Amino acid sequence: MITKLGGVSAEDDAPVPPDQIPAAVTAGLLVYTDGATQSFDPDGATRYVEGGRESEGTWSVDENGRFCSFWPPSFRASYDLRWMVDEGRVVGLRFSDLGSGTLFEGRYQ
């Protein structure tokens, strides 16, 4: 388990409660299935690296408890977050946007 999660107990594909989203996203570097990586800072900054190219944005939790990201100059997205659990250990996060059908998974490095 990622030690920064402080012993969070979760089931695979269970929603991340809104009050746990900040701890979940800042717990460690996420590595996506395509090899891209993303880090999240407690102050709301995020960095995404794909193919050696880095982009910077911001993240937040909205009034509906959804994870939101903003990538300048104008891209905004919001996602439902779900835990990825393997053999009883939290190993990553699933981001899904039911409106667009977007789903991606990041594993803690």
C-alpha positions as CSV (number, residue, x, y, z in Angstrom):
1,M,0.0,0.0,0.0
2,I,1.1,3.5,-0.6
3,T,2.1,4.8,2.8
4,K,0.8,8.3,2.1
5,L,-2.7,7.0,2.0
6,G,-2.5,6.3,5.7
7,G,-4.0,2.8,5.7
8,V,-7.0,3.6,3.5
9,S,-9.1,0.5,3.1
10,A,-10.8,0.2,-0.3
11,E,-12.3,-2.3,-2.6
12,D,-11.4,-2.5,-6.3
13,D,-13.4,-0.1,-8.4
14,A,-15.1,1.5,-5.4
15,P,-15.5,5.2,-5.7
16,V,-12.9,7.4,-4.0
17,P,-14.9,9.4,-1.4
18,P,-14.5,13.2,-2.1
19,D,-12.7,13.8,1.1
20,Q,-10.1,11.2,0.2
21,I,-9.5,12.5,-3.4
22,P,-6.6,14.9,-2.4
23,A,-4.8,12.1,-0.5
24,A,-5.4,9.7,-3.4
25,V,-4.0,11.8,-6.2
26,T,-1.1,13.2,-4.2
27,A,0.0,9.8,-2.8
28,G,2.5,9.2,-5.5
29,L,3.5,9.4,-9.2
30,L,0.9,7.7,-11.4
31,V,2.0,5.7,-14.4
32,Y,-0.6,5.2,-17.1
33,T,-0.9,2.2,-19.4
34,D,0.6,4.1,-22.3
35,G,3.7,4.9,-20.2
36,A,2.8,8.6,-19.5
37,T,3.2,9.8,-16.0
38,Q,1.4,12.3,-13.9
39,S,2.2,13.9,-10.5
40,F,-0.2,16.0,-8.4
41,D,0.9,18.5,-5.8
42,P,-1.1,19.3,-2.6
43,D,-1.3,23.0,-3.8
44,G,-3.4,21.9,-6.9
45,A,-0.6,21.8,-9.5
46,T,-0.2,18.8,-11.8
47,R,2.4,17.7,-14.3
48,Y,1.8,15.2,-17.1
49,V,4.7,13.8,-19.1
50,E,4.1,11.8,-22.3
51,G,6.9,10.9,-24.8
52,G,9.3,13.3,-23.1
53,R,6.9,16.3,-23.4
54,E,5.7,17.9,-20.1
55,S,2.5,19.9,-19.7
56,E,1.4,21.6,-16.5
57,G,-2.1,22.2,-15.3
58,T,-4.2,22.3,-12.1
59,W,-6.5,20.0,-10.3
60,S,-9.3,20.4,-7.7
61,V,-12.4,18.7,-6.3
62,D,-15.6,20.4,-7.3
63,E,-18.8,21.0,-5.2
64,N,-20.2,17.6,-6.5
65,G,-17.2,15.7,-5.2
66,R,-15.7,15.1,-8.7
67,F,-12.0,15.3,-9.5
68,C,-11.4,18.2,-12.0
69,S,-8.5,19.2,-14.1
70,F,-7.6,22.3,-16.1
71,W,-5.0,22.4,-18.8
72,P,-4.2,25.9,-20.2
73,P,-5.3,27.6,-22.2
74,S,-8.9,26.1,-22.2
75,F,-9.2,22.3,-21.6
76,R,-11.3,21.4,-18.6
77,A,-12.4,17.9,-17.6
78,S,-14.0,16.3,-14.6
79,Y,-13.8,12.6,-13.7
80,D,-15.2,10.1,-11.2
81,L,-12.3,8.5,-9.3
82,R,-12.3,4.8,-8.4
83,W,-9.7,2.8,-6.5
84,M,-7.6,0.2,-8.1
85,V,-6.9,-2.6,-5.6
86,D,-4.8,-5.7,-6.1
87,E,-4.6,-8.4,-3.5
88,G,-6.0,-6.0,-0.9
89,R,-3.6,-3.2,-1.6
90,V,-4.4,0.1,-3.2
91,V,-2.3,0.2,-6.3
92,G,-3.7,3.1,-8.3
93,L,-6.7,5.1,-9.6
94,R,-9.2,4.9,-12.4
95,F,-10.4,8.1,-13.9
96,S,-13.7,7.9,-15.8
97,D,-15.9,10.5,-17.5
98,L,-19.3,8.8,-18.2
99,G,-20.3,11.7,-20.5
100,S,-17.5,11.1,-22.9
101,G,-16.8,7.5,-22.2
102,T,-13.2,8.4,-21.3
103,L,-11.5,5.9,-18.9
104,F,-7.9,5.7,-18.0
105,E,-6.0,3.9,-15.2
106,G,-2.9,5.1,-13.4
107,R,-0.8,2.9,-11.1
108,Y,1.3,4.3,-8.3
109,Q,5.0,4.0,-9.1
